[in-house]
Amino acid sequence: MEINFKYPILYTFRRCPYAMRARFAIRSSKIIVEIREIKLQEKPFEFLKSSPKGTVPVLITNSGEVLEESLDIIYWALNKNDPHKWLAKGNLENQEIIKLLDDLENKFKPNLDKYKYPSRFSGVDQFFHRDKNLCFLKKLNSYLENNKSLNCKHLSLLDYAIFPFVRQFRNVDQDWFDKLNFIFLNKWINQIIDTKDFSSIMKKFKKWEPNDVPIYTYFE
């Protein structure tokens, strides 16, 4: 386990929605990390040694602790520094926030995968799984009718945790998505896409190699 390094190490893959939301949090908290962009088809030995399950994001703290879940990384960062009040109390009760994130993980994401990558599954009707996600999207749209964000008066943890997956869903067939007439949800998506936060966390980095000079950033 690597423990003698200058800053925490973040293994990431640019297009992964889990990695995206971790990068959002690191940018918000202004915590400098050593970024290691990897290809999931060519997982480096050092990465698998730290996290054998082989998914991103993975963050290794200065003490050597390995965080393998994106929400753990988000809370780790925000508990160190939360200048934009991502953890502020909002309109939703904690139980409702937990339920939304659980539905995102255990319902929305599996349906998204079967919609976006139907060839990876046997006997899957991608449009059946596409339509199963409409209930979740309708709920988000209703939250946004009277507010520009899902919970607080400003964009916060819930927005950035959910956004990458909704964006990925929309991108499968944006023409179809736009015809759903989710006016408030579309405004919310575009609001985040138009931010410096989004363009910064989507900056392209070269694939990491063990002998590379470290790249340090908080995605400024």
Residue, then its C-alpha position, 0 to 999 in steps of 0.5 A: m500500500e502506498i502511503n508515502f505520497k504528497y497528496p491523496i491519490l485519486y484513480t478516476f475515469r473521465r466518463c464514469p458517473y461515479a468518478m464524476r461526482a467524486r471529482f465534483a466534490i473534490r473540486s468543491s472542497k478544494i482538496i488537492v489530489e494526485i489524479r491518475e486517469i485510467k482506462l477500465q479495459e487496461k487497469p494498472f497493477e497499482f490500481l488493482k493492488s489498492s482496490p481489487k474490485g477494480t471500479v472507479p473512483v478510488l481515493i487513497t488518503n495520506s494515511g493509506e486508507v482506501l475509499e472505494e465508493s464515490l459517496d464515501i469520497i464525497y463525504w470525506a472531502l466535504n467533511k474536510n472542507d465544505p465552502h459551498k455548503w453542500l451538506a446544508k440542511g434543505n427541503l428534504e428530510n434525511q430519509e428522503i435523501i437516503k431513499l433517492l440515492d438508494d433508488l438511484e443506485n439500485k433501480f435507476k442505474p441498473n435500468l440505465d445500464k440495460y438501456k445504454y448497453p443492451s448488448r451486455f445483457s441477455g434477452v433485454d428489452q432496452f426500451f422497457h428499462r428506459d421507461k422504468n426510469l421515468c418515474f424517478l425522473k418525474k420525481l426529480n422534475s417535481y422537486l425542481e418545479n419551484n426550485k433550481s436545485l433538488n434540495c437546497k436553494h443552491l446546488s448541493l450534494l444531492d444535485y451533484a450525486i444524481f446529475p451524472f447519471v441523469r445526464q448519461f441517461r439523457n445522452v443515450d437519445q437526447d431527442w427522445f428525452d427532450k420530447l418528454n417535456f421535463i422542462f424543469l429537469n432539463k433546465w437543471i441539467n443544462q444549468i450544471i453543464d454550463t458551470k465552470d465546475f462541470s467543464s473543470i471536472m471533465k478536463k481530459f488528462k492523459k492515461w496514467e503510467p507508473n513512471d509519470v510525473p504526478i499531476y496534482t489538481y483540485f480541478e480548478 
